């Protein structure tokens, strides 16, 4: 597949939806950080969006087939970088997740590993022999994914580590995983889960307890969730208006411009605003799935569906978290939460989706 790319072949509908979500995010970051030491986060977010658009174009331009042929060194590089993070990474909020890449700039390596996992699953599933995914094949690809997962959990960052699993789950489903194997996996998870709880950090265990009963420690582990639910409920139908949310502006809600940006948006824009944002995410997912349906090959289909699974998982967990239906895991809301690494990685993923799309027109 060679030939020049035409700018008209890009999925401009998806790009417009993405930019609208980003614009709403920048507006909400401005409001949530007004009068605080973090008020420069809104224009930094604009810079990250601009850098993300550049990376998306680069990811669109390089044939994904060429990238997949170099997947082994990419995988080894990602594992090596995760080890480097543990050795020399910057520590913040009790976790070591970032590596310095320039003056005042730190990137979260685990965010970019998601792209490697998407490509890894796509290549593995494409090279399968037969119409169904055998259990031994599932164990092979799971073993490859578990290595970076464990390194990310060690940081510790359980939330990001869990985001790797939906990519595998969707890939396995599309590859024809037998439902008997699904039942076996479910039984194994139920049996292993109690053992896994012993390996969680104390604060992670506390989050699980506070999720089930936040009133148990309203000034401690349950504080974030209680304030988040108050903020969401206070928005009513139409919201209180930009910069007028009491929970947000009076600083009752911690980190309102990152993990809990959806709470501040709900407070200031109400039920109507929430419906609009969720509709935008739905439209984005449908555009990605549409590109999967029209992909020129199975590898392209797996890439697009891997991206769709990841975006959906992020949205469901983040929104579920702020309304008390999911534990607080620190998973950001794609394209809205402040943060460079998350923004750049999601734009790279969307670049892969566009990459698959434009290959339909390249001869």
N, C-alpha and C positions, 0 to 999 in steps of 0.2 A: 504494500500500500504506500505509494509515494505520490507526490504532487503538492502544489501550493494550496494552502488553506484559504478559504474565502471568508471574509468577516461576516458575510450574510448567512453563512452556515451555522453560526453560533446560536445557541438557544437564548435569544434576547428576552423572551418572556421570563425565563428563569432568572436572568440577570436583573431585570427590572424588579421582580419580586424580592430578590435578595437585597437590592439597594433600598427598597422601601422599608424592609425590616431593619436594616442597618440604620437608616435615618431615624426611625422610631427609637432605636436603641440609643443613639447619640443624644436625642432630645431627652430621654429619660435619665441618662447618665448626667447630663447638665443639671436637670432638676434635682436628682438624688444627692448630688455632691455640692449643691449651692451653699456657699458660706463655709465650706470645710477645706481642710488642707489638700483634699483630693479633687478640687474643682477643675484642675487641669486635665482630668481624665477624659473629658468629653472631646477636646481637640486632639488628644493623643489617640482616641478611638478613631477619629477621622483619618489620622495618619496611618493607622493600622488597616483601615478599610482600603485606602489608596494602595498600600503595599500589597494587600490581599488581592486586589484587582490585577496588579502586575503579575503576581504569582499565578493567578488563575489563567492569565493569558499564556504564561510560560508552560503551565501544566497542560493547556489545551494544544499547544503547538508541537510538543514532543510526542510522537506516536506511542501510545500505551503499550503496543506490542514490543517496541524496543526497550521500554522500561522493564517489562516483565522478563525479558531475557537476562537482565542484570539483577534479578531479584535476590539471588544468593548473597552477593556482596552488600546489597542494601539491607538485608535482614541482619547480617553479621555486624554491619555498621550501627544499626539501630540498637542491637543488644550491647555493643561496645559503648555506645553513648549513654545508655541507661546505667551501665556499670560506672562510667565516668561521673555521672550525676551523683551516685552514692559516695564516690570518693572525694570529689572536689566541688560538688554542687553547693549553691547558696541555700542556707537554711532560713526559713521564715514560717511563722505560726506553727512551729514544732515539726515541720516537714522539710525534707531536702529534695526539691523537685526542679530547680532551675540551674542553668549553667550560664555564665556571663559570655556574651558574644560581642560586646562593645561597651562604650561608656554609658553606664546607667541602663543598659539593655540586657535583660535576662530572658531566655526562652525555656519553655517547659518541654523537654524532649519527648515525654510520654504522649503529648498531643500529636506530634508528627509521626510517632510509631503507628498511629491509627491508619495512616495511608499505606504503610508497609503491610499491615495486617490485611487490609482490603485487597491489595494486589496479591498477597500470599494465598489467601483463600480463593481468589479468582483463578489464579494459575493452577492451584492444586485441584480444584473441582473441574477445571477444563481438561486436565490431563488424565482424569479418571477413565478407566476401561470398564465399560458396562453402563447400563442404564440406571443403576441404583448405587448409592453410597454404602459401602460395606462398613461394618463396625470397626474393623481393623484400620481402614482408611481414615475414619473419623478420629480414631485415637492418634494416628500419625500427625494429622494437621493440628489436633488439639495439643499435642506435645510441643509443636513448634510455637503455638500461641501462648502456652503456659509459661514458657521461659521469660519473655518480656513481661507477662502479667505478674509473675512473682517478683521480678525486679521492681516493678512499679508499686506493688503492695509493700515492698520493703522501704519505700521512701518516707513515710507511708502515704499512699494515695489509692485507697480502695475504690473510690468512685471511678477514677479514670481507668483503672485495671478492669473493672466490670464492663466498661464500654466496648472492650474488645470482643466480648462474647456474643452480642447480637449480630456482629458481622459473620461469625462462624455459624450461628444458628440459622440465619437466612440462607447462607450458602449451602448448608447441609440440607435444609428443607428443599431448596430448588434442585439439588443434586439427587433427590429421591431417597432420603433417609427413611428406612423402614420404621413404621410406627412402633414395632416391638422394641426396637433399639431406643426409641424415645422413652418408652415405659421403663426400660432398664436404667437409662440415664436418670430419670426422675427418682427412682428408688435409691440409686447411688447417692444422689444429691441430698435426699432426705436423711440418709444414714450418715453422710459425711458432715453435714451442716453443723450438728452440735459440736463435733470435734474442731471444725474450723473456727467456731466462736472463741475457742481458747487462744487462738493466734491473733485475735484482734487487739488493737491498742485499747487502753482503758477509755479514751475519749470516744472511740468508735462504738464500744459496747454501751457507753452512756447515751450515745445518739439513738441507738436502737431502743433503749428503755424509754427515753424521752419522747420518741416518735409514738410509742404505744400509749404513754401517759405523760404528756408534757406538764400537767399540773402537779406532778409529783415533785418537780424541782423548778418552780416558776421563775426563780431568779438565777438559776444556773443553767443546766443542760436543756431545760425546756423553754428558756427565755426566747431564743430566736424564733422557734416555731409558734409560740403564743403571739408574739408581736407581728409575725408574718400573717397569721390568720386574722388578727385584728385589722391589719392594713387592707387585706383583700376584702374583708366584709365592709370596711368603712367606705369603700368606693361606691357602693350602691349601684344604681343603674348607669349614671352618666359620669361618675367620678367627681373629685373635688377640684380638678383643674391642675394644669402644670404649675409646679412649685408651691402647691397649696395643700399637699397631703400632710396631715398632722403627724402620723407615725414616721413618715420619711423626714420631714423638715425639722421635727423636734428631736431627731436622732434616737428614737426608740428602737428603730429597726437597724440591726448591725449589717455591715457590708451591703448597703442598699443598691449599689451600682454594679455588683458582681453576681454572686450566687442568688441573691434575692431581688434582682431587678424586676422580676415579674410581679412581686408583691407591691413594689412601689408604682409600677405601671397600673396595676389593678386599682390601687387606691386613688390615683389621680385621673384615671380614664374610665373607671367603672366597668360594669358588665359589657357594655357596648364595645369599649376599647379592647377588652379581653377577647371578645368574639372576633373582632377584626384581626387581631394578631394571630389567633389560632387559625383563622381562615387563611391567612397569608402562609402560615407554615403548612397547612394542608395543600394549598396550591403549589407550594415549592416541592412537597413530596410527590404530588401527582406529576409534576414536570419531570422529576428524576425518574419515576417509574415509567413514564411515557418514553423517555430515552432508553430505558432498559428494554422495553418492548420492541423498539425499532433498532436495537444494537446490531451491528454487522456480524457479530459472532458471540459465542457463549461467554468468552472472557469479558467482553464489553458488558454483557447482561449482568454478570456476577459483580463487576465493578460498580455499576449503577445501583444495583440492589443492596450492595454492601454500604454504599453511601447513604441510601434511603433508610436502611436499618439503623445506622448510627445516628442520623439526624432525628429520627422518630424516637429512639431510645433517650436521647438528650432531652427532647421536648417533654416527653411523658414523665421522666424522672424529675426534671426540674420543676415543672408545673405541679406534679404530684407532691413534691417536697414542700413547696411554699403553701399548699393548702392542707398539709397534714396527712396526706395519703401515702407518702413515701418517707423513709428515713432521710435525714439531712446528710447528703453525701458529697456536697461540694461540686456537683456536676453543673457547669454553666449552661445558660440558655443560648443556643447557637445564634450568632450574628447580633445579639442584643447585649449580653453580659460584657462588661469591660474586661479587656485582657488581650494582649497581642498574640500569644501562642495559639489560643483557641480560635481567634479570628483568622490567622494565617493558615492554620490547618484546615479549617472548614472551606476556605476559598480554594485551597489546593485540591480538596476533594471535589468541589464543584467544577474545578478545572478538568479533573479526570472525567466527570460526567460529560462536559462539553467535548472533551477529547473523543469519547466514544461516539458522540453525536456527529461530529464533523467527519469521522472516518467513513460515514455512510456516503459522503459526497466526494471522497478522494479516491481516484483510480490510479 
